[in-house]
Amino acid sequence: MHMTAYFAGASAPSFAVDSRLEAYAATAEFDRPTLVIDVDRVETQFEALRAGLGRADIHYAVKANPHPAIIERLVQLGSHFDAASRAEIELCLSQGARPEHVSFGNTIKRVSDIAFAHNAGIRMFAVDAEEELEKIAEHAPGAQVYVRLIVETSTADWPLTRKFGCDRDMALKLLDRATELGLEPLGFSFHVGSQTRHAEMWAPVLDELSRIWAAAKAAGHDLELLNIGGGFPAFYGEEIQAPTDYAAAVMELVEDRFPGARRVMAEPGRGMVAEAGVIACEVMLTSRKSERDMHRWVYLSIGRFSGLAETEGEAIRYQFVTPHDGETTGPCILAGPSCDSADVLYEKRPMNLPLSLKSGDRVLIRNTGAYTSTYSSVCFNGFPPLDVVVI
């Protein structure tokens, strides 16, 4: 359903918007780029994913969007949480999360943060290196650990390889070492890759990792936990499955390949909150570099340093709503406002936007509830960080 909404100004053109979220973003007055979040839509997505995931525990990836209103609502719904830092742990606990429902999922942790988490009652820690095990054994004695496996067969839009995880032989060694150190090795975790748009895209990764699971069992490790991580997609213009169907299909693939996994965890972040947010910004300038230039440049009041970091490599291609939609369009290079030549959003694949766009026009950026406010700089070039409003 499309509604017509107006923003401030007597002769302001209309937006065709499809939700109360976009209606608010189109009409409210903002003095800087602002992310508008509808927490009810987070709840709807949580329930849809929970219906599909079945027996799997949802550990919301707090880093996707740590707004206290989101955490508070998810605590009320019974969600668990994947925290990457002491600050995220403190946030979850402050909103009522039970410590046994919070896992410390970053494989790179300060010793003081390990000790803090342990003293706060956190019991599950991720590892992918022997030194990390030794740190945990000293500062969180007896803790439960799960080993993150490296994924090298991802077919996701944005594979997450190399920085995190370890290979088969290292993983088996870490299980042995954890036992020697008095820790409790629970099992394995992995990340299939961000924006794995269809459930069948998980199959090659699960096939590979199930062989490592089997090797660990054959070596005498009574593994109980499989943490399937994130990868649950959001809609950025390319077709994705409905969340319940997607999650159920992923779980079917998991159950077929890991019959001995007594516990399954999932860590949706983007797939939980992206579609619950819309950014309102404005056009700063439209221009051409020469009379021969085939593409216009459209500069927005928000760029890579103020919330749109995921346009790096044009990996995430956001959808834009303007008051001129329906008018003639043409390709343009989209860029941010800062005095940094890297602050270009889409150039390799220019965006088609209305030719009538001009300075001062409001622009809405859809499905930006994940990895925007947390990627916003403090104040690069003097431009204020992305503001956040919850409706």
N, C-alpha and C positions, 0 to 999 in steps of 0.2 A: 504494500500500500504506500503510495507517495503522498506526502503532504507538502503544501506550499508554505514556506516560512520566509520572514523578512528579517534582516538585521538593521541596526540603527541607521537612520537616514531616510528622509522623506521620499526620495526617488530611488531608493535602493532596489535593485533587481531581485527577482525571487529565486529561491533554491527549490529544487525537487528533492525532498529528503524522504527517507524511508523508515524513520523511527523517532521516538521522543528524544533519543540521544542526539541525533543529527539536528532535530528541530531546535533543541536547546543550544547546540554549538553554532547554529546558523543565526540565532536571534539574540543571544546574550551579548553584553558588552564586555570586551576584554582589552586590557592595555598591553598585552604581549601574547605571543603564541601560547595556547593553553590546551592541555589535554583534558577532555571531559570524559568521566568514567560513569557508567551505569552499573552499580554493584548488583542490581537484580539480574542483569545479563550474565554476570559472573556466576551467580547462583544457578541460573538455567543451564549454563555450560557444565558446571560441576555435576549437576544431577544427570545430565545427558551422558557424560563420560563415566560416571559411577554406574549407570545402568548397563553400559557396555562392558566395563572392566570387571564386573562381577566380584569375585573374591579378592581381587588385587586391591591393596591399599593405595590410595592416592596421596602422594607426598607433593603438594604444590611447590613448584620451583619458585621460591620467594623472589629471586633475582629478576624474574620477568616483570613484576610490578609489586613493590613492597608497600603500597599505600595501606595505612593502618585499617581503613574501612574494608579493604578486600580481605586482609588477614582476619579481622574480627568476624566477618560474615562466614568465611571458610571454617573458622573454629566452631562457630555455631552449627555448621552443617556436618561436622565430624571429620573434616579433612585432617590429614597429617601434613608435614612440611619438610621440604628439602632446603636446608640453610647452607649458605656458602661462607658465612663469616660470623664473628661474635655479634656484630650489630644485628644481623638477621635473626640469630637465635634470641637475642634480647627482645627484638620486636615481637616474635611469635609468642614468647612467654608472657610479654606484657599484655597481649591481647587474649590471654587465657589458654593458650595451647599447653598441653601437658608435655613435660620433657621427654617422656617415652614415645611421643608422637612426632618428635623432631629428630631428623638425622643430619649429621654434619657431612654434607656431600662433596665438599671441596677436597681434592686430594693434596692440596698445598696449604698447610695450616701453620700458623705461628704456635710455638710451644705454649705461650701464655693463653692463647685462645683454646687450645686443647684442654688445658687445666681448667679454664673457666667453664667450658662446656661440661666437662666431667663433674665438676662441683655443682653445676646446675641440674644434674640429673640426666644429661644426654648420654646415651649408651651406644649409639651406632655411628661409626666413622668410616668414611671411604678412604681407600689407600691404593696406590699404584707403584710404590717404591719401598725398598727395605728400610731406608732411613725414616720414612714416615711411620712405619710400624714401630720402630724403636722409640720415636718420640711419643707415640700413643701409649706404648707399654710403660714408659716412665711416668707420664703425666696423666694417664687415664687407665690405670692398671685394671686388667680384667675386662676391658671394653670389648664390645662386639665390633667386628670389622668386616667389610665386604670389599673385594678386590675389583677395581675397574679394569675392564678389558679394552684394548685398543680395537677400533673398528676400521677395517681397511677395505671393506666391500660396500660402502654406503652408496645408495642411489638417490639420496635425498637431494633437494634443491641446494642445500647448503651443508655439505658433509663436514663433520667436526672430527678431524683426525689429527694425529701426531702429538698435540699438546698433552692430552690426557690418556691414560690407560697403559697397559702393558701387554706383551704377547703371551702365548700359551705357556712357554717354558718359565718365564718370569712369574706368571700368575701361580703356577703350581709351586714354585719355590717360595712365594710369599705366603701361601697357605701353610706350608710347613713351618716357615719362620714365625708366623703368628702364633701357632701352637706352642713353639719353643718359648716364646716370650710371655706365655700365660694369657694371651688374648683368645677370643672366641671367633674363629673365622666362620662367617655365616654363609657366604656364597659370592656371587659375582654381580657386577653392574656394568652397564654400557650405555652408550648413546647412539642411536641409529642414525642420527643426523637431523638437523633442523629442517622443518618443512618436508617431511616424508609424506607426500600428499595422498598416497593410496596404501592401504594396508598390505597389499601384496608386495610392496617395495621393501617390507621388513624381511621377507623370506630368505634372501641370500645371507643377510647378517645373522639371522637366527640359526640357519644351517651351520654356518661357520662356528658360532659360539657354542652351539649344542655339543660339538665335538670336544671343545675344551671342558665343558661341564662333565661330559662322559669320562674324559681322561682324569679329571679330579676325583670323580667317584671311584674310578678303577684304582686310583692311588690310595684309597682308603679314607678320603675326606667325606664326611657325612654332611654334605651341603644341603641347606634348607631354603635359602633365599636367592631369588633372581630379581634383580632390580633392572627393569627394562628402560628406565630413564625417560627422556622426553621424546621429541620428534612429532608429537601430535600437531597437526597443521591448523593454520588459520587461513581464511579466505583472502587472497590478494589478487583475485581476478581469474585465477585458473581453478578449474573444477576440483573440489575435494569431496570426500564422502561425509555424510552426516555423522556427527560425533559419536552417537551410540553405535551405529553400524560399524564405523571405523574401529572403535575400541573393542567391540565384540569380535571383529575379524582378526585383530591383532592378538587378542587373548586366545583365540582358537589356534592360531599359528604357534603361540607359546606353549599351550597345553600339549600339542602334538609333539613338540621337540624337547620339552623339559618335564617329563612325567614325574620326576622325583622332586620337583620344586614345591615344597610344602607352603612356602610364602612367596607371593609376588608383589613387588612394589612398582608403581609407575610415578613418573615425575613430570606431569604436564605443566607447562608454564605458558608458552605462547598460545597453545591450544585452549587454555583456560580463560585468558584475559584479553587477548588481542582484539577480539570482536566486540568487547565491552567498552572500547575507547575510540574517541574521535578527536583529532587535533584541529583546532581552529587557528588559522594564520591568515596572512594577507600577502598580496602581491606588492613587492617593493618597487619593481622596475621591469619593463619589457624593452628589449632593444635588439638591434642587429649590429654585428661588428663591421659590416661593410655592405655596400649595395649588392655585392655578389654573394653574400652569405645566404646559404640555403635554409638555415635554421634560425628562428628567433631564439633569444635567451629570455627566460622568465625567471626572475629572482624572487624568492619567497622570504618571508620574515623568519623562517626557521630553516636550518640547514643541518649538515652532518655533525656539527659541534653543539647543537642545541636540541638534539633529540632524535635526529634521523641518521644515526650512526650505521644502521643496518642497510643503508643504501651503498655501503662500501662494496665495491665490485658489482654494484647494481644487483646484489643478491636478493633483496626484498624489494619488490616493485609495488609500491602503494597505489591505491586508487584515490583519485581526486574528484571532488564535487565543487563546481563553481556556479555562480549565478548566471553564467552564459551557456550552460549545458543545453544542447539542442541546436546551437548555432554552428556555423562552419568552423571546422577545426583544422589545425595544421601541426606539423612536428615542431617541437621546441626542445632546447636543452634547458633542463631545470637545475637551478643552483640556489645555494643559500646566500645569506647577506654578508658574511664575514669577509674580512680582507685576507683571505687565504685561498690560494688557487686550487687547493684540494677540496674546497667546499662546493663540489659539483655533485649533484644527485644522480642525474641520468643524462648521459651524453652518448655512450656507445649505442644505446637503443633509445633514441629520443621519444618523449611523450607526446601524444596528440592531445592538445588542449585548444579551447576556443581561440580563434584569432582576435576576438574582441576583448580578451583579457587586458586589463590595464592596472596601473598602480592604484592601490587602495581597495581593490576587489578582495572580498573575503574568499578564502579557499578552505574547504574541509578535507581532511585526509582521513580516510576510513580505516578502521581496524588497526588502530595504532595504540591499543591498550597495553601492548607488551614491548619491552625493550626500547622505550622512548624516554620516559621521565628519568629512568635510572642511567641512561646514557647521556643525558644532558650535561653540558659543562657547567662549571660554577658561574663563569661570566666571561667567556672568551671574547676578546675584542670589545668588551663592554656591553655585549648583548646579554640581556637577563636570561637565566635558565628557564626551561619550560615550566610554566605554571600548571597546577593540577586542581581540577574542580570535580567533586563527586556529587552526582544527583541521585 
